[in-house]
Amino acid sequence: MLRPISVLILVGVARLACAQSLTFEAALKIAAQSSPDIARERASVESARSSSTAAGRLPDPKLVAGVENLPVTSSEQWSLTRDFMTMRKVGLMQEVPNRAKREAETAGASAAIDRAEAERRVTMLTVQRGAALAWLDRYYLEREGALFDQLDHENQLFAEAIRAQISSGRGAAVDAIAPQQEAADIADRRDALRAEIAKARAALRRWVGPDAEGPLSGDPPAMPIDMEELRHHVHEHPELAVYVPMTQQAQAEIHEAEAAKRPDWGVEFAYGARGAPYGDMVTLEFTWSLPIFGRTRQDPQIAAKREELHRVEHERDAMLRDHTEALDAALAEYDLTTRQLTRLRDSRLALAQQKVDYLFADYRSGKSDLSSVLTARRELIDVRLKDVELEGRRAASAAKLYYFYGPGAVAAGAQP
């Protein structure tokens, strides 16, 4: 019987040893290295770079082969050699788009690379922000769990004090039930908290994979928030930076559409072999496109591309307003939670503890009933849990600001 139990214990110890602790910094690093979202954007960057290689190049040449002036009537019908005009022809043809069109295509391809890089930086930022929020959510929920362990211990001391009151004849026998009821209430709230922790672990797994199963270690880093600095640099947000290459792409498409009003040209060289009595021939031909219907062909395309540029510019302005609004709302939330947390720690927490102490002292002296003490204790428990909740909310607000508008956004965007 002892051997199987020993094996199970060893397996459990081994699993615990394999479960590496996860710090805040490690979570962000793992998320950046293993995220499929970032891998997808890297592939987009490489795709844009590969596509740019062909931009601005001449089209592939064409092989020309055939028969010219083949007789279909008379005695030379279907003969390749008896008529002096019949030639077996082979040659090459090369089309040459005008220089402005090729330069615009090259500029568009370069802007596509810049856009893919900018979108990769936005994705990096989103992943790191998501990992940060998931880590913080689980961290503060587990802090609440540790607080429940402390509440259990305090409840045991409370029960012992009540039993002492009953033994001394200064308390009713029914009072002994109250700590048991409070213990049941704490157990219910602990179970609800365990469900929340499980959800938080699942959310963290979304960003860091199996490493989310290990315990958390360390504390959250300091994320200083300078409100005026954030407002001053909101226009530099990585999502707004995407519109720079988008604008360049739209401008390149305008130039390409304008270049269509200039003629392209082509050249063809061919060798014609005739029958034995006749000499062979060569042909050299040049062609030019004639964009003479600009009003109905090129001009509408140019107008459409210019409207697309205006759309991009207006979309960028709208996003700037959205981010300005979101930043102001996030700063207001951060300021609110900071004020509430400061007020709770400066006064509400101490006042709730004093209320419990005074009422319990009155209960011991027979001046108060136990229900008043229990009500005050529940208020104290709620305040202590509120303290952890507010600290977690403030940390989450700081992380959103830091990794979306502040130094974290710059650092995330600079990563390769």
Legacy VTK file of the C-alpha trace (Angstrom):
# vtk DataFile Version 3.0
C-alpha trace
ASCII
DATASET POLYDATA
POINTS 416 float
0.000 0.000 0.000
2.826 2.372 0.758
4.609 1.962 -2.572
1.726 3.234 -4.797
1.194 6.156 -2.446
4.910 6.998 -2.577
4.855 6.877 -6.368
1.878 9.239 -6.501
3.602 11.641 -4.150
6.781 11.595 -6.252
4.782 12.201 -9.435
3.052 15.147 -7.804
6.362 16.604 -6.656
7.808 16.148 -10.141
4.880 17.969 -11.698
5.256 20.831 -9.293
8.952 21.025 -10.081
8.221 21.111 -13.809
5.673 23.912 -13.418
7.896 26.958 -13.705
6.790 30.134 -11.996
5.715 32.938 -14.308
6.738 36.533 -13.689
5.106 39.524 -15.347
8.137 40.173 -17.563
8.396 36.487 -18.529
4.724 36.423 -19.530
5.206 39.340 -21.901
8.348 37.811 -23.368
6.726 34.413 -23.929
3.667 36.052 -25.481
5.838 38.015 -27.911
7.843 34.931 -28.905
5.059 32.382 -29.218
2.009 34.350 -30.341
0.458 33.074 -33.601
-0.873 36.601 -34.148
2.668 37.991 -34.330
3.808 35.057 -36.479
0.972 35.857 -38.883
2.076 39.485 -39.160
5.705 38.457 -39.684
4.537 36.308 -42.584
2.693 39.328 -43.977
5.892 41.370 -43.804
7.890 38.676 -45.608
5.134 38.365 -48.203
5.219 42.110 -48.866
9.007 42.028 -49.179
8.899 39.135 -51.625
6.233 40.846 -53.697
8.248 44.065 -53.847
11.049 42.305 -55.741
8.937 42.263 -58.910
7.629 45.807 -58.516
8.724 48.216 -61.258
10.244 45.460 -63.400
9.574 45.044 -67.075
6.983 42.429 -68.001
8.216 39.059 -69.210
9.091 39.013 -72.930
6.846 37.082 -75.287
7.862 34.471 -77.819
6.334 34.949 -81.254
6.048 31.956 -83.596
3.853 31.348 -86.626
3.453 31.376 -90.390
2.839 34.471 -92.512
1.195 34.620 -95.929
0.336 30.935 -96.184
-1.476 30.244 -99.547
-4.937 28.697 -99.209
-5.923 28.588 -102.900
-4.180 27.960 -106.269
-1.573 25.321 -106.946
0.582 26.509 -103.964
-2.254 25.771 -101.507
-0.950 24.963 -97.970
2.673 24.988 -99.155
5.273 26.554 -96.871
8.008 26.828 -99.510
6.602 27.402 -103.005
5.282 30.983 -102.592
7.879 33.754 -102.147
5.715 35.591 -99.595
5.294 32.641 -97.226
7.506 32.803 -94.120
7.947 30.647 -91.023
8.369 33.272 -88.380
9.942 33.206 -84.898
10.727 36.228 -82.715
10.590 38.024 -79.389
8.348 40.853 -78.236
8.944 43.081 -75.222
6.401 45.509 -73.766
7.826 48.523 -71.897
5.485 50.430 -69.525
6.429 54.085 -69.134
8.912 55.035 -66.420
6.385 56.917 -64.265
4.144 53.850 -64.067
7.043 51.626 -63.007
8.256 54.142 -60.409
4.745 54.376 -58.951
4.550 50.576 -58.743
7.874 50.498 -56.890
6.716 53.198 -54.466
3.488 51.287 -53.807
5.396 48.092 -53.049
7.700 49.929 -50.625
4.676 51.441 -48.874
3.128 47.958 -48.622
6.222 46.753 -46.736
6.038 49.745 -44.379
2.337 49.091 -43.796
2.960 45.414 -42.991
5.693 46.436 -40.536
3.391 48.991 -38.892
0.600 46.420 -38.568
3.095 43.966 -37.049
3.986 46.562 -34.415
0.315 47.087 -33.610
-0.143 43.335 -33.208
2.923 43.134 -30.963
1.425 45.891 -28.848
-1.963 44.149 -28.670
-0.379 40.845 -27.651
1.759 42.370 -24.918
-1.142 44.405 -23.583
-3.351 41.296 -23.571
-0.715 39.254 -21.758
-0.157 42.044 -19.223
-3.864 42.378 -18.428
-4.344 38.605 -18.176
-1.367 38.264 -15.798
-2.569 41.144 -13.639
-6.124 39.805 -13.519
-4.958 36.421 -12.263
-2.429 37.984 -9.866
-4.997 40.122 -8.053
-7.613 37.375 -8.000
-5.065 35.128 -6.305
-4.348 37.980 -3.896
-8.031 37.872 -2.981
-7.700 34.113 -2.514
-4.844 34.640 -0.063
-7.018 37.133 1.770
-9.707 34.468 2.171
-7.119 32.211 3.824
-6.449 35.002 6.298
-10.191 35.459 6.843
-10.534 31.766 7.674
-7.864 32.110 10.355
-9.491 35.241 11.761
-12.874 33.502 11.804
-11.402 30.674 13.887
-10.095 33.201 16.402
-13.508 34.886 16.367
-15.207 31.555 17.088
-12.838 30.887 19.993
-13.602 34.320 21.456
-17.364 33.669 21.234
-16.993 30.266 22.903
-15.082 31.972 25.696
-17.950 34.430 26.081
-20.456 31.596 26.260
-18.329 29.695 28.785
-18.122 32.755 30.989
-21.898 33.153 30.888
-21.811 36.472 29.022
-23.054 35.072 25.707
-26.005 33.045 24.470
-25.501 29.486 23.256
-26.968 30.405 19.874
-24.046 32.773 19.319
-21.822 29.748 18.637
-23.660 29.233 15.319
-22.682 32.658 13.919
-18.994 31.842 13.173
-20.081 28.648 11.409
-22.498 30.622 9.232
-19.788 33.150 8.458
-17.383 30.331 7.566
-19.995 28.963 5.122
-20.399 32.418 3.557
-16.630 32.716 3.154
-16.517 29.244 1.569
-19.205 30.258 -0.955
-17.313 33.388 -1.905
-14.073 31.407 -2.138
-15.695 28.946 -4.573
-16.897 31.826 -6.742
-13.385 33.269 -6.633
-11.874 29.932 -7.693
-14.084 29.994 -10.785
-12.850 33.509 -11.579
-9.234 32.399 -11.126
-9.823 29.481 -13.503
-11.173 31.913 -16.089
-8.191 34.200 -15.564
-5.813 31.254 -16.019
-7.566 30.366 -19.275
-7.258 33.979 -20.466
-3.543 33.955 -19.653
-3.151 30.639 -21.501
-4.445 32.413 -24.620
-1.294 34.535 -24.622
1.460 32.361 -23.076
0.274 28.787 -23.713
1.139 26.006 -21.221
3.273 28.367 -19.117
0.009 29.736 -17.712
-0.409 26.531 -15.688
2.515 27.347 -13.406
2.302 29.597 -10.340
2.805 33.333 -10.635
5.830 34.885 -9.008
7.040 38.382 -8.371
5.024 41.572 -8.237
3.744 43.762 -11.066
6.279 46.328 -12.247
5.804 50.015 -11.665
4.079 51.619 -14.649
4.343 55.389 -14.156
1.583 57.369 -15.831
2.230 60.953 -16.940
-1.191 62.189 -18.064
-0.009 65.304 -19.894
2.742 63.392 -21.672
0.253 60.782 -22.868
-2.149 63.420 -24.167
0.687 65.219 -25.928
1.786 62.085 -27.822
-1.573 60.467 -28.564
-1.123 61.241 -32.294
1.961 58.964 -32.290
-0.042 55.873 -31.367
1.082 52.791 -33.384
-2.397 52.300 -34.837
-2.242 55.837 -36.239
1.262 55.163 -37.558
-0.251 52.569 -39.909
-1.898 55.407 -41.814
1.453 56.848 -42.904
2.244 53.948 -45.308
-1.471 53.672 -46.146
-1.339 57.295 -47.332
1.837 56.549 -49.278
0.144 53.576 -50.924
-2.827 55.705 -51.939
-0.515 58.384 -53.352
1.414 55.751 -55.331
-1.850 54.470 -56.799
-2.741 58.033 -57.856
0.627 58.411 -59.591
0.176 55.054 -61.293
-3.277 56.093 -62.522
-1.866 59.403 -63.780
0.974 57.554 -65.497
-1.622 55.619 -67.508
-2.177 58.846 -69.506
1.364 58.506 -70.840
1.987 56.075 -73.702
3.644 52.709 -73.140
5.704 51.201 -75.899
6.926 47.841 -77.102
9.396 46.286 -79.506
9.301 43.095 -81.549
12.124 41.399 -83.456
11.358 38.392 -85.676
13.182 36.174 -88.156
11.274 34.817 -91.176
12.476 31.745 -93.057
11.179 31.340 -96.648
11.491 28.589 -99.218
14.902 27.605 -100.628
14.693 29.816 -103.743
13.996 32.908 -101.663
16.017 34.835 -99.086
15.150 34.915 -95.377
13.951 38.128 -93.732
14.004 39.903 -90.381
11.375 42.184 -88.900
11.764 44.961 -86.328
8.596 46.663 -85.105
7.801 49.262 -82.456
4.391 49.863 -80.880
2.993 52.700 -78.778
-0.221 52.832 -76.777
-2.443 55.810 -77.527
-4.269 56.991 -74.352
-6.478 59.412 -76.283
-9.716 58.649 -74.449
-8.604 60.023 -71.075
-11.956 61.587 -70.232
-13.719 58.223 -70.130
-10.831 55.904 -69.223
-7.900 57.367 -67.257
-9.533 60.450 -65.668
-12.245 58.450 -63.803
-9.559 56.108 -62.441
-7.471 59.064 -61.271
-10.510 60.608 -59.568
-11.303 57.299 -57.851
-7.742 56.980 -56.500
-7.823 60.542 -55.200
-11.075 59.852 -53.375
-9.441 56.771 -51.860
-6.645 59.003 -50.548
-9.243 61.340 -49.022
-10.959 58.334 -47.424
-7.686 57.226 -45.804
-7.021 60.742 -44.509
-10.520 61.075 -43.041
-10.293 57.604 -41.506
-7.029 58.569 -39.858
-8.584 61.752 -38.449
-11.546 59.759 -37.116
-9.226 57.240 -35.448
-7.249 60.072 -33.849
-10.482 61.377 -32.330
-11.397 57.862 -31.165
-8.016 57.421 -29.488
-8.206 60.864 -27.901
-11.595 59.975 -26.454
-10.408 56.527 -25.331
-7.310 58.035 -23.728
-9.330 60.616 -21.808
-11.721 57.898 -20.614
-8.830 55.639 -19.558
-7.132 58.500 -17.715
-10.399 59.306 -15.940
-10.767 55.657 -14.899
-7.179 55.560 -13.656
-7.641 58.799 -11.693
-10.930 57.540 -10.205
-9.505 54.216 -9.003
-6.427 55.974 -7.623
-8.573 58.371 -5.593
-10.870 55.598 -4.359
-7.946 53.398 -3.368
-6.227 56.251 -1.540
-9.427 57.138 0.319
-10.049 53.494 1.238
-6.561 53.034 2.627
-6.414 56.400 4.367
-9.751 56.178 6.125
-12.319 53.532 5.214
-10.139 50.515 6.043
-9.115 51.873 9.443
-12.651 52.987 10.253
-14.108 49.581 9.397
-11.525 47.883 11.632
-12.242 50.308 14.477
-15.973 49.668 14.160
-15.431 45.918 14.537
-13.123 46.428 17.521
-15.557 48.761 19.296
-18.622 46.576 18.690
-16.801 43.417 19.751
-15.643 45.147 22.918
-19.265 46.167 23.567
-20.375 42.588 22.910
-17.894 41.297 25.472
-19.181 43.754 28.030
-22.796 42.942 27.223
-23.567 46.360 25.678
-24.115 45.044 22.133
-25.527 41.966 20.483
-23.589 39.642 18.204
-25.536 40.592 15.048
-24.021 44.084 15.129
-20.547 42.577 15.370
-21.242 40.244 12.440
-22.548 43.075 10.293
-19.445 45.123 11.028
-17.188 42.147 10.272
-18.872 41.633 6.894
-18.368 45.319 6.143
-14.682 44.964 7.039
-14.308 41.906 4.829
-15.931 43.766 1.936
-13.616 46.742 2.437
-10.522 44.537 2.521
-11.615 42.746 -0.646
-12.425 46.109 -2.208
-8.866 47.181 -1.460
-7.448 44.336 -3.555
-10.075 44.847 -6.260
-9.320 48.568 -6.584
-5.585 47.925 -6.655
-6.151 45.413 -9.453
-8.382 47.824 -11.380
-5.815 50.587 -11.071
-3.036 48.246 -12.225
-5.159 47.189 -15.214
-5.873 50.840 -16.091
-2.176 51.640 -15.825
-1.294 48.669 -18.053
-3.792 49.754 -20.716
-2.330 53.250 -20.711
1.288 52.129 -20.497
1.063 49.513 -23.246
-1.323 51.406 -25.499
-0.262 55.048 -25.268
2.848 55.210 -23.107
6.424 53.883 -23.067
5.229 50.281 -23.397
3.750 51.087 -26.810
7.083 52.508 -27.982
9.016 49.498 -26.638
6.614 47.006 -28.226
6.794 48.778 -31.564
10.604 48.689 -31.512
10.818 44.893 -31.144
11.786 42.964 -34.283
LINES 1 417
416 0 1 2 3 4 5 6 7 8 9 10 11 12 13 14 15 16 17 18 19 20 21 22 23 24 25 26 27 28 29 30 31 32 33 34 35 36 37 38 39 40 41 42 43 44 45 46 47 48 49 50 51 52 53 54 55 56 57 58 59 60 61 62 63 64 65 66 67 68 69 70 71 72 73 74 75 76 77 78 79 80 81 82 83 84 85 86 87 88 89 90 91 92 93 94 95 96 97 98 99 100 101 102 103 104 105 106 107 108 109 110 111 112 113 114 115 116 117 118 119 120 121 122 123 124 125 126 127 128 129 130 131 132 133 134 135 136 137 138 139 140 141 142 143 144 145 146 147 148 149 150 151 152 153 154 155 156 157 158 159 160 161 162 163 164 165 166 167 168 169 170 171 172 173 174 175 176 177 178 179 180 181 182 183 184 185 186 187 188 189 190 191 192 193 194 195 196 197 198 199 200 201 202 203 204 205 206 207 208 209 210 211 212 213 214 215 216 217 218 219 220 221 222 223 224 225 226 227 228 229 230 231 232 233 234 235 236 237 238 239 240 241 242 243 244 245 246 247 248 249 250 251 252 253 254 255 256 257 258 259 260 261 262 263 264 265 266 267 268 269 270 271 272 273 274 275 276 277 278 279 280 281 282 283 284 285 286 287 288 289 290 291 292 293 294 295 296 297 298 299 300 301 302 303 304 305 306 307 308 309 310 311 312 313 314 315 316 317 318 319 320 321 322 323 324 325 326 327 328 329 330 331 332 333 334 335 336 337 338 339 340 341 342 343 344 345 346 347 348 349 350 351 352 353 354 355 356 357 358 359 360 361 362 363 364 365 366 367 368 369 370 371 372 373 374 375 376 377 378 379 380 381 382 383 384 385 386 387 388 389 390 391 392 393 394 395 396 397 398 399 400 401 402 403 404 405 406 407 408 409 410 411 412 413 414 415
